[in-house]
Amino acid sequence: MSFDRSNSFKSSEENKVVLIATQSQSPSHLEGTYRDKESESEEKSNPFADVEFAQGKTIVDWDGPDDPENPHNWKLWRKLVVTILISLTTTSLYMGAAIYTPAIPEIIEDMHVSEVKAALGLTLFVWGYGIGSLWFSPMSEIPFFRGRNPTYFACQFIFAILQIPTALSNHIGGFAVLRFLGGIFASPPLSTAGATLGDIWVIPAYAIALIFWAFGAIAGPFLGPLIGGALVQGHNRHYVFWFMLAVSGGMFVLMVLLLPETSAQELLTRKARRLRKETGNPDIVSPGEIINHTQTARDIIKLMFFKPIEMTIMEPVLLLIDLHLGLVYSLMYLYFEAFPIVYQGLYGFNLVEQGCAYLSLLIGSVIGCITYLTYMGFAAPRMTELEKLFSLSATFGAFLLPVGILVFGWCAREGFNWAVSMVGNIFFAWAAFFLFQSYFGFIGNMYPPSAVGSAFASNNIVRSMMGGAFPLFGTVMYNHTAIDKYPVGWGCTILGIVGMMLIPLPIYLYFRGKSLREYAQRKYGGKLHR
């Protein structure tokens, strides 16, 4: 049945849909009330709500604000289990991109390929993140796919299995395809974790949970080269992927055993099925079942593919934020190309010692996490506009980012101790943490729930495309701009100048953020709030 909005919202009587609030678990105590469906925000948030189908139905809701089945009311230990599992899974999957980089010299030798072709294993994996997020992020919001866990479980299992042929591959073509597929199936926790945490936590705990999840996401790429370097030096490149098989397989088992479904939409659907069975009443339905009744394959494809792309094109401010974070993401992966030039070529580090150099980035992330939490604790109660709260911290990160790049580039030289260049690494990671957290907070506050998922998907695809492309020319750029004593100085200067060009963006958002949010909320049907 198709949904004709013009015919479905004609009268106040038609705008009322029966809603239940089950006052007790006993089927004999079911009670019906009414919910007004007239508001513009609800109409746009649920464009597939079939009012005609819902007439006379009993729509399941939670048993009041303290319903223990509502994930927001779960016990603390259960919420912590979900948060830890999602964070560890995200860390392990992000590690899967960078853990490959110490194996690149061995792949060049074994497969007889150039540096650019060998870098495809990193590039295609990161591109897979972005493409996979377009598919799997909306899937968890579509009733047909029955919540978040089916996507998590299926993709985690496939990712683990893909490590077997990847470890055994000796041909660059097949290897590159397997890495691309691995990136696609690694994407669900990276793109949906924020929504999962939002299912169980409320502000302010949700903000804190997001910060620690983001720390795990940033730590993954920095830990990967350390572990990969030890495996390649102690064994060979194949052990990198056997290690990823063990980690991803172990996380799959833990997820199946310990991760509960958190989607309220799916949990209410399960509740409706249970009540239909207990009462024999076929007219008991969930909101998700009403949406699923009218949602066609065409609707699903549009939600999964076209809305994020449309927002990227039609929202210039979102595109600029995407480009700024894309630059940060790209620089993160360019570090994987610069570190061997500096710490192996200039300072004579072995693979394990070079991996330890990445710990300077991890230290910067820790400092970023601590200072960001401190800033939020101090500034949040004192600022009346969230746009200014987030854009102010983004401005700090925007200024610090080129400083870190330039310190690393020009302090990595003969006659300077290796530790001096690592100060730049600390500044860079500190700035990156602030920029990611600030812009994510700004996007989440700017768009209503009906559009925020697509906005984040837009950000993810732009970041991944940029981040994956930079390693293809990173080594070539550094080699062609190297001068005596400064192997990466001018290359980092180019990147630092690009970073400086984007400093005005968070300043602009500081002054114009409120009006931009009001426009976006009106456009996408949200309710204006603080």
Buried (B, 14 or more C-beta within 10 A) or exposed (E): EEBEEEEBBEEEEBBBBBBBBBEEEEBEEBEEEEBEBEEEBBBBBBBBBBBEBBEEBBBBBBBEEEBEBBBBBBEEEBBEBBBBBBBBBBBBBBBBBBBBBBBBBBBBEBBEBEBBBBBBBBBBBBBBBBBBBBBBBBBBBBBEBBBBBBBBBBBBBBBBBBBBBBBEBEEBEEBBBBBBBBBBBBBBBBBBBBBBBBBBBEEEBBBBBBBBBBBBBBBBBBBBBBBBBBBBBEEEBBBBBBBBBEBBBEBBEBBEEEBEBBBBBBBBBBBBBBBBEBBEEEEBBBBBBBBBBBBEEEBBEEBBBEBBBEBBEEBEBBBBBBBBBBBBBBBBBBBBBBBBBBBBBBBEBEBBBBBBBBBBBBBBBBBBBEBBBEBBEEBEEEBEBBBBBBBBBBBBBBBBBBBBBBBBBBBBBEEBEBEBBBBBBBBBBBBBBBBBBBBBBBBBBBBBBBBBBBBBBBBBBBBBBBBBBBBBBBBBBBEEBBEEEBBBBBBBBBBBEBBBEBBEBBBBBBEBBBEBBBBBBEBBBBEEEE
